[in-house]
């Protein structure tokens, strides 16, 4: 800049970054162009070195798109600046609040919702295998008794039920052989007033329970409220069958789950033919089945007082 020189002409230096990349314009004061956007002939342009934009030119893909960026800058400087400003804002945004993080979170919620709908109630694990609970490789050298102890210790602090069934008792074989030809039965749970009935349905080594009122109102779409899982993976090498359960806490308690598990032993594992005949009648002669016979069998077995005491 200079003052009072050559007719008090002052040179005002204006950087035309929006229209002319790398150019510096010098104009005389008091003179404006007649046509907006037209640069007068008395403007003198000097080539200057533009300051580097590290936010943009340090990008490893800058060279690849350099020409496109240049064209956008020259053709539409406002859009170029808007895009550059938005890029800076996105970069400064914390990861936890970024749109990408929100998108991932929404997708996880949608997948979880879809899995819940597929399961029925969303309280149960799909494909719950023994390998998803125990590291089978680490217990190869353990005996059946040691595995049984580990199993019961693990579930001692869980809000569920569990059991270890020795293969030597043949109880497991008896129950599953009977369940193949008699996959369903009606169970009665004592309540403060009367009984609540649950339908138990076998599916391979899983036993699904849902209340009778759910079956009556929702049919085949009635959701499971309790599932008993029986794992026979170790019965040949370790001589044990492991059992655990999952339940919907909105409708089922640990005590009620234990009551139903006890009744499975009573009706499917009994040596008393009159008791098991109720199961056969329910599956093969449903017209002759009487739910009062189930209540009578519970009272005769002595299970009934134990069930009501904890309810």
C-alpha positions as CSV (number, residue, x, y, z in Angstrom):
1,X,0.0,0.0,0.0
2,X,1.1,3.6,-0.5
3,X,-0.3,7.0,0.6
4,X,-0.5,10.4,-1.3
5,X,1.3,9.0,-4.3
6,X,0.5,9.6,-8.0
7,X,-2.5,11.8,-7.6
8,X,-3.5,10.4,-4.2
9,X,-4.4,7.1,-5.9
10,X,-4.7,4.3,-3.4
11,X,-4.5,0.7,-4.4
12,X,-6.9,-1.6,-2.7
13,X,-6.0,-5.2,-3.0
14,X,-8.9,-7.6,-3.1
15,X,-8.5,-11.4,-3.4
16,X,-11.0,-12.7,-5.9
17,X,-11.1,-16.3,-4.5
18,X,-14.6,-16.9,-5.5
19,X,-14.1,-16.3,-9.2
20,X,-10.3,-16.4,-9.9
21,X,-8.3,-19.1,-8.1
22,X,-4.7,-17.9,-7.5
23,X,-5.3,-14.4,-8.8
24,X,-5.0,-11.0,-7.0
25,X,-6.9,-8.0,-8.3
26,X,-5.8,-4.4,-7.9
27,X,-8.3,-1.6,-8.6
28,X,-8.4,2.1,-8.4
29,X,-10.6,3.6,-5.8
30,X,-13.8,5.4,-6.8
31,X,-14.3,3.4,-10.0
32,X,-17.0,0.7,-10.3
33,X,-17.8,-1.5,-13.2
34,X,-20.9,-0.5,-15.2
35,X,-22.0,-4.1,-15.7
36,X,-22.1,-6.3,-12.7
37,X,-19.8,-9.3,-13.0
38,X,-17.6,-7.6,-15.7
39,X,-14.1,-6.8,-14.7
40,X,-12.9,-3.4,-16.1
41,X,-9.8,-3.2,-18.3
42,X,-8.0,-1.0,-15.7
43,X,-7.9,-3.9,-13.3
44,X,-4.4,-5.3,-13.2
45,X,-4.0,-9.0,-12.4
46,X,-0.9,-10.6,-10.9
47,X,-0.3,-14.2,-10.5
48,X,0.2,-15.1,-6.8
49,X,0.7,-18.4,-4.9
50,X,-2.6,-19.4,-3.3
51,X,-2.4,-20.5,0.4
52,X,-2.7,-24.2,0.7
53,X,-6.0,-25.7,2.1
54,X,-4.8,-28.6,4.2
55,X,-8.3,-29.7,4.9
56,X,-8.8,-30.4,1.2
57,X,-5.5,-30.8,-0.5
58,X,-4.1,-33.1,2.1
59,X,-6.8,-35.6,1.3
60,X,-5.2,-38.6,-0.4
61,X,-7.9,-38.5,-3.1
62,X,-7.5,-34.8,-3.9
63,X,-5.3,-35.3,-7.0
64,X,-7.8,-37.7,-8.5
65,X,-10.6,-35.2,-8.3
66,X,-8.6,-32.0,-8.5
67,X,-10.1,-31.0,-11.9
68,X,-13.7,-31.6,-10.8
69,X,-13.1,-29.6,-7.7
70,X,-11.6,-26.8,-9.7
71,X,-14.5,-26.7,-12.1
72,X,-17.0,-26.6,-9.3
73,X,-15.1,-23.8,-7.5
74,X,-15.1,-21.7,-10.7
75,X,-18.6,-22.5,-11.9
76,X,-20.5,-22.4,-8.6
77,X,-18.4,-20.9,-5.8
78,X,-21.3,-20.7,-3.4
79,X,-22.1,-24.4,-3.7
80,X,-18.3,-25.2,-3.4
81,X,-18.0,-23.2,-0.1
82,X,-21.2,-24.7,1.2
83,X,-19.9,-28.2,0.6
84,X,-16.5,-27.4,2.1
85,X,-18.2,-25.9,5.2
86,X,-20.4,-29.0,5.7
87,X,-17.4,-31.2,5.4
88,X,-15.7,-29.3,8.2
89,X,-18.8,-29.5,10.4
90,X,-19.1,-33.3,9.9
91,X,-15.5,-33.8,10.7
92,X,-15.8,-31.8,13.9
93,X,-18.9,-33.7,15.0
94,X,-18.3,-36.3,17.7
95,X,-18.5,-39.9,16.6
96,X,-21.1,-40.7,19.2
97,X,-23.4,-38.1,17.7
98,X,-22.6,-38.6,14.0
99,X,-25.2,-39.5,11.5
100,X,-23.3,-42.7,10.7
101,X,-23.3,-43.8,14.3
102,X,-27.1,-43.0,14.5
103,X,-27.6,-45.1,11.3
104,X,-25.7,-48.1,12.8
105,X,-27.7,-47.8,16.0
106,X,-31.0,-47.7,14.1
107,X,-30.0,-50.8,12.1
108,X,-29.1,-52.7,15.2
109,X,-32.5,-51.8,16.7
110,X,-34.3,-52.9,13.5
111,X,-32.4,-56.2,13.5
112,X,-33.2,-56.8,17.1
113,X,-36.9,-56.0,16.5
114,X,-37.0,-58.4,13.6
115,X,-35.4,-61.2,15.7
116,X,-38.0,-60.5,18.4
117,X,-40.8,-60.9,16.0
118,X,-39.3,-64.1,14.6
119,X,-39.0,-65.6,18.1
120,X,-42.5,-64.6,19.1
121,X,-41.9,-62.7,22.4
122,X,-38.3,-61.7,22.0
123,X,-37.3,-63.2,25.4
124,X,-35.7,-66.3,23.9
125,X,-32.4,-67.1,22.2
126,X,-32.6,-68.4,18.7
127,X,-30.6,-71.6,18.1
128,X,-29.6,-72.0,21.7
129,X,-27.0,-74.7,21.5
130,X,-24.9,-76.2,24.2
131,X,-21.8,-74.7,22.5
132,X,-23.3,-71.2,23.0
133,X,-23.3,-71.8,26.8
134,X,-20.2,-74.0,27.4
135,X,-16.8,-74.1,25.7
136,X,-17.0,-77.7,24.7
137,X,-13.3,-77.8,23.8
138,X,-12.3,-76.8,27.4
139,X,-14.3,-79.5,29.1
140,X,-13.2,-82.4,27.0
141,X,-10.9,-83.6,29.8
142,X,-13.5,-83.1,32.5
143,X,-15.6,-86.0,33.9
144,X,-19.4,-86.0,33.8
145,X,-19.5,-85.2,37.6
146,X,-17.2,-82.2,37.1
147,X,-19.3,-80.9,34.2
148,X,-22.4,-81.4,36.3
149,X,-20.9,-79.4,39.1
150,X,-19.8,-76.6,36.7
151,X,-23.3,-76.5,35.2
152,X,-25.2,-76.2,38.5
153,X,-22.7,-73.6,39.8
154,X,-23.1,-71.5,36.7
155,X,-26.9,-71.4,36.9
156,X,-27.0,-71.1,40.7
157,X,-26.9,-67.3,40.3
158,X,-29.3,-67.1,37.3
159,X,-33.0,-66.4,37.4
160,X,-33.9,-69.7,35.8
161,X,-34.0,-73.4,36.4
162,X,-31.4,-76.1,35.5
163,X,-30.8,-79.8,36.0
164,X,-28.3,-82.6,35.3
165,X,-29.8,-85.9,34.3
166,X,-27.5,-89.0,34.6
167,X,-27.9,-91.2,31.6
168,X,-27.6,-94.3,33.8
169,X,-31.1,-93.6,35.1
170,X,-32.5,-94.1,31.6
171,X,-34.9,-91.3,32.5
172,X,-33.8,-89.2,29.6
173,X,-34.5,-91.9,27.0
174,X,-37.9,-92.7,28.5
175,X,-39.1,-89.1,28.3
176,X,-37.9,-88.5,24.8
177,X,-39.1,-91.8,23.4
178,X,-42.6,-91.0,24.8
179,X,-42.4,-87.4,23.5
180,X,-41.9,-88.5,19.9
181,X,-45.3,-90.1,19.8
182,X,-46.9,-87.8,22.3
183,X,-45.6,-84.3,21.6
184,X,-48.1,-82.3,23.6
185,X,-49.8,-82.2,27.0
186,X,-51.9,-80.0,29.2
187,X,-50.4,-79.0,32.5
188,X,-52.1,-77.4,35.5
189,X,-50.5,-74.9,37.8
190,X,-52.2,-74.3,41.2
191,X,-53.1,-70.6,41.8
192,X,-54.7,-68.9,44.8
193,X,-58.1,-69.6,43.3
194,X,-58.2,-72.7,41.1
195,X,-55.7,-73.7,38.4
196,X,-54.1,-72.1,35.4
197,X,-53.6,-74.5,32.5
198,X,-50.5,-74.5,30.2
199,X,-50.0,-76.3,27.0
200,X,-46.6,-78.0,26.6
201,X,-45.3,-78.7,23.1
202,X,-42.2,-80.7,22.3
203,X,-39.9,-79.6,19.4
204,X,-37.0,-81.9,19.2
205,X,-35.2,-81.5,22.6
206,X,-37.0,-78.3,23.4
207,X,-40.2,-78.1,25.4
208,X,-42.3,-75.0,24.8
209,X,-45.0,-73.8,27.2
210,X,-47.7,-71.2,26.8
211,X,-50.9,-70.6,28.7
212,X,-54.0,-72.2,27.4
213,X,-55.8,-68.9,27.1
214,X,-53.1,-67.8,24.7
215,X,-53.7,-70.9,22.6
216,X,-57.4,-70.3,22.6
217,X,-57.1,-66.6,21.6
218,X,-54.0,-66.7,19.3
219,X,-53.9,-70.3,18.0
220,X,-50.6,-71.3,16.4
221,X,-49.3,-67.8,16.8
222,X,-49.4,-68.0,20.6
223,X,-45.9,-67.0,21.9
224,X,-43.8,-69.3,24.2
225,X,-43.7,-68.2,27.8
226,X,-41.2,-70.9,28.9
227,X,-38.8,-73.1,27.1
228,X,-37.0,-76.1,28.6
229,X,-33.7,-77.0,26.8
230,X,-32.4,-80.5,27.0
231,X,-28.8,-81.1,25.8
232,X,-27.8,-84.6,25.0
233,X,-24.5,-83.7,23.4
234,X,-22.5,-85.2,26.2
235,X,-24.6,-88.2,27.0
236,X,-22.4,-90.7,25.2
237,X,-18.9,-89.5,26.3
238,X,-19.8,-88.0,29.7
239,X,-23.0,-89.8,30.7
240,X,-25.0,-86.7,31.4
241,X,-27.9,-84.7,29.9
242,X,-28.0,-81.0,30.7
243,X,-31.1,-79.0,31.1
244,X,-31.8,-75.3,31.5
245,X,-34.6,-72.9,30.6
246,X,-35.5,-69.4,29.4
247,X,-38.7,-67.7,30.3
248,X,-40.7,-64.5,29.7
249,X,-40.6,-62.7,33.1
250,X,-43.8,-60.9,32.4
251,X,-45.7,-64.1,32.6
252,X,-43.5,-66.7,34.2
253,X,-41.5,-66.9,37.5
254,X,-38.7,-69.3,38.4
255,X,-41.0,-71.1,40.8
256,X,-43.7,-71.6,38.2
257,X,-41.1,-72.9,35.8
258,X,-39.9,-75.4,38.3
259,X,-43.5,-76.5,38.9
260,X,-43.9,-77.2,35.2
261,X,-40.6,-79.0,35.0
262,X,-41.6,-81.2,37.9
263,X,-44.8,-82.1,36.1
264,X,-42.9,-83.2,33.0
265,X,-41.1,-85.7,35.2
266,X,-44.5,-86.8,36.7
267,X,-46.3,-87.4,33.4
268,X,-43.6,-88.4,31.0
269,X,-41.1,-90.0,33.3
270,X,-43.5,-92.0,35.4
271,X,-43.5,-95.8,35.7
272,X,-47.2,-95.7,36.5
273,X,-49.1,-96.6,33.4
274,X,-52.3,-94.9,34.6
275,X,-50.5,-91.6,34.8
276,X,-48.9,-91.7,31.4
277,X,-52.2,-92.8,29.9
278,X,-53.4,-89.3,30.4
279,X,-50.7,-88.1,28.0
280,X,-51.6,-90.7,25.4
281,X,-55.3,-89.8,25.7
282,X,-54.6,-86.1,25.2
283,X,-52.6,-86.8,22.0
284,X,-54.6,-89.7,20.4
285,X,-58.1,-89.5,21.9
286,X,-58.6,-85.8,22.8
287,X,-62.4,-86.2,23.0
288,X,-61.9,-88.6,26.0
289,X,-59.5,-86.3,27.8
290,X,-60.6,-84.7,31.0
291,X,-58.6,-81.8,32.5
292,X,-59.9,-82.7,35.9
293,X,-58.0,-86.0,35.7
294,X,-54.7,-83.9,35.5
295,X,-55.7,-82.1,38.7
296,X,-56.5,-85.4,40.5
297,X,-53.2,-86.8,39.5
298,X,-51.3,-83.8,40.9
299,X,-53.1,-84.0,44.2
300,X,-52.5,-87.8,44.4
301,X,-48.8,-87.4,43.5
302,X,-48.1,-85.0,46.4
303,X,-46.7,-82.4,44.1
304,X,-49.6,-80.1,44.6
305,X,-48.8,-78.8,48.1
306,X,-45.2,-78.1,47.1
307,X,-46.4,-76.1,44.2
308,X,-48.8,-73.9,46.1
309,X,-46.4,-73.3,49.0
310,X,-44.1,-71.0,46.9
311,X,-46.7,-69.4,44.8
